[in-house]
Amino acid sequence: MQWQDNLDVNAAYWTDYRSIVNALPGDRFPDCLSLNQLLPNNVRTSGDRPVCFVNSTELEAEDYEYRIFTKGYVSTRPDCWHDLFNAMVWLRFPHIKSAMNALHFRAKPAASGRGRLRDALTLFDECGVLLVSSQADILDAIARRNWLQAFQSQACAWQTGVKAAICGHAMLEKLIAPYKSMTAKALLIKVSPQTMLLPSTELLPLLDKELARLLLAGQVLNKPAQLSPLPLAGIPGWDFAGQQNEDFYNDSDVFRPAPKGLNPAPVLTFDL
């Protein structure tokens, strides 16, 4: 049995990582050498160090984010799914990962703990999804948790008018055995209809660079409230938990109604 057999790579939710999975050797669990071979030569940290994945057993005890920023070494435990998916996100969204590392490195510890910035970054790093659309009404419905309107009434629009791109490596790990209540943290992004027509091979690098730019400028992900809950099983076509009908979406244990006085997460506009 190959390690890829644990992943339903033909499922819609693996689309953005399918080429990476297929490019890795199947006869053994991916090691740092095979992962590094897929890294473009120009992937660098904001500390201007080339990024590389290094076996955790070869590294001295050191702060994880400090090590990445100053040396470019991404500690990767052998035979660890969580770290494998972290590496895959580095391969898919290198600018976002580098920007988040820089913000962690530069953040001053808050007197009461990590602070809202680092909490938001950690939530996105583990559970983040870029939810991108040219249709503001769908993004607004997600922000306001109008699940039937967002998912069922607008189901056809998701085929070409909405893109959900997973950035959180913990979410990728959960997709080994997906379940109905899986809930990501979505950054809601509005783009032009022309941008939505781009193939993912062009769209994702644009999103990667633009979000990284905004992160480093301090314009986004300053607090957890900028992220919106997104039950992944509700995405039309991501039907890993049953038939997506009205009864499915009326499951309030998963598709929870908006609390009173909800302040919806913002919808960002990217001019790409």
N, C-alpha and C positions, 0 to 999 in steps of 0.2 A: 504493500500500500504506500503510495506517495503522499507527501504532506498536502499537496494540492487537492487530494481527494476529500479532505475535510471541508473544502469550500465549494459552494455551488456557483462556480465562476460564470456560468451561463445566465445566472439570475440578474435582473436589471440593477440591483443594488451593488453589484460588483463591476459594473461597466467601466468606471474610471480607474480601476486597479487591475483589470483583466490582463492588460498588456504586461504589467509588471510581474504578476503571478506567472504568466506564461514564459517570461524571459528568464526566470530563476530556475536553477537545476531542480529536477524532480526526484533525483535519486537519493537526496539527503535534505535535511532541514537546512534552509539557507543560512550560511555563515557570513561573517563580515566581508570576506573576500568577494563572494558572489554579489553581495549588496553593493559594495564599493565599485564593482565593475559597471553598475548601472548608473552611478552618479555622473552627471555632466561635469566636465572639467572646471566650469566657472562657478560651481556652487561654493559660496564662501559665507562665513559668519559676518555679522556686522562689525566684529572685531578684526575683520580682514584675514581670517584664517580659513584655509580650505577645509571643507567638511569631510570627515571620514568616519565610518563606523568601526569601533574598536571593541574587541572582546573585553567584557567587564573584568575578567580575571587578570587581565594584563595591566590594569590601571590602578594607581594609588588612590587611597581615599581622598576625595575632593568633592566640593560642591558640584552637582551635576550641571547646572546652568553656567557656573563660572568656568568649568572645564571646556564646555562647548564654545563659549565666547572667546576665551583666551588661547585655546589650542585647536579648536575645531573637532575635538574628539567626542563623538556621540557614543556613550557607554551602551553596549548591547550585550545582554546576557545570552549565552548559548542556549539553543533549543527553547527559546521563550517566545511564545506567540505575541505577547504584549509588545515586546521590543521589536519583533519582526514588523508588526503593523506600524509602529512608530517610524521605523526606517522607511516603510512604504510611503508614509505621508511626507517624509523628507524628500523622497524621490518625486512625488507628485506636486507638492507645494513647498519647494525649498525656500522661496522668499518669505512666505508667511512664517514658516518655522524659524528662520533666521531672525525675523523681526521680533517674534515673541520671545526668543532667547535673549535678544538685546534688551527688551523691556524688563524681563526678569532680572537680568544682570544689573541694570541701572536703578531698579526700584529700591528705594530706601525702606527698610522694614518699618511697618506701622507699629505704633506703641501697643495697639490692641491685637496685633497679629500680622498676617500677610498683607492686608489692605485690599480694597475693592479691585484695584487694577490687577494684581496678581491672582486674585480669586477668579476674575473674569477670564484671564488668560488661561488659567488651569482648566476651567470648565470647557473652554473652547478647544484647548489642546486635547483633552480627553474625549469630549462628547460633541464637538462642533460639527455643524453642517452649514455650508453656504447654500441658502435657498434663493435662487436667482430667477427673476421673471421680468417680462416687460409689462405684465398686467398687475397694476397696483392693487386692484380689488382682491386678488388672491392673496397677496402678501398681507394686506390689511386684515383679511379674514383669519389668516393664521395668527397674526399678532393679537387679534381680539378673541381667538379661540372659538371661532364660528366654524367648527369642524365640518359639518354637513355642507355648508356653502363652499368651503375651501376645497374639500376633497371630492364630494359626490356631485354637487351641482356643477362643478367646474372640471369634472374628470377628464373630458376630452382635451381641455387646454393644457393639461400636464404632459401630453405627448410631445408637443413642440414649444409650448410657451412657458414652461417651468423646468428648472434644473435644480436637482438636489445633489450637491457634491459633498461627500463626507470628508471632513478634515480631522476628526477625532479618532485617535488610534484605539481607544477603548470601545468605540462604536464598531469599528472594524472587527475587533476581537469578538464582540457579541454576535456578529453576523456569522460566526462559525455555526452557531445554533440559535438563529433568531427567534424571538417570541413577541407576542402581540404588544406587550406593554413597554417595549423598548422606546425610550424617549430621548431624543437628541436635543442639543441646544443650538438653535438656528440663528444665524445672522441673516437678516432679511435685506435683500439687495434688488433694487429696481434698475434695469438696464433698458436700452432702446430695443424696439422690435428687430432692428437690423443686427444688433449684437446677439440676440437670441437665435438668429439664423446661423451663427457660426458653429462649426463642428466643435466638439469638446476638445479636440487637440489644439484648437486655437483659443477657445473661450477660457479654459482653465488656466493657461499661462497668463492671460490678461488679468483674470481675477486675482491670481497669485501675486502679481506685481502691484496691482492697484491697492489691494488690501494691505500688503506689506508697507506700502508708502503711507497709507492713512494711519496704520498702527504706529509707525515711527514718528509721525507728526502729532501723535496724541489725539487723533480725531475719532477714534473708534475703540470699542472694548475697554472703556475706562471703568466699567462696573458691570456686574452680572446682569443687571436689569436690561442691558442692551441686547440680551439674547432671549429668544422666544422658544418655549417648549415646542417640540415637533415629534409627535408619535410616528415613527417611521413606518409602521404597519399600515398607516392610513394613506400613504402616498400611492396614488393609482398606478397599478402595475407592480408595486412591491408587495404582492399578495402572499406573503409567507405565513399568514396567520388566519386565513379563511376568506370566504367570499366577501368582497367589499360592497356590501349592500347597506341599507339604512339601519338594520338591526346591528350590523357590525359597528357602524359609527355611533350608534346610540349607547354603546358600552361606556358608561360614565366612569368606570374604574380606569379606563385607558384614555378616552377622549373627554377629559375633565372639563366641566363648564367653567367659564371665566368667573373668578371671584368678584364679589362686589367691589366697586371702586378700582377695578383693574386699570393700571397705567400701561398701555400696550408698549411692547418693544418698538423702537423706531424702525422705519423702513428707510434704508440708505439709498442714495442714488449714485450710481457709478457712471461717469461719462467716459465710456471706453471707445 
